[in-house]
Amino acid sequence: MAQAQYARWEKRGRNPKDDTVEKLAEILNTSFEILKGRDDGLEEIVSLLREHELTEEDKNQIISLLQDFLINKSK
């Protein structure tokens, strides 16, 4: 990446293209949303899940647990 291009982004003269942000997120081991400033606070949970190789059964169990948690939390 050219220094001049980066400087324009910092000065908000231009915004990087989404595909560039995706590549940077991959290089920096973070998410597209974080780099775009759209962190909703869930990145820590997503990062934790990404650290493990989950089977489809694992994913379904996690989804079920989250759904149960959220349903019971709202009672």
Secondary structure, DSSP 8 states (H G I E B T S, - for coil): --HHHHHHHHTTSS---HHHHHHHHHHHTS-HHHHTT---S-HHHHHHHHTS---HHHHHHHHHHHHHHHHHHT-
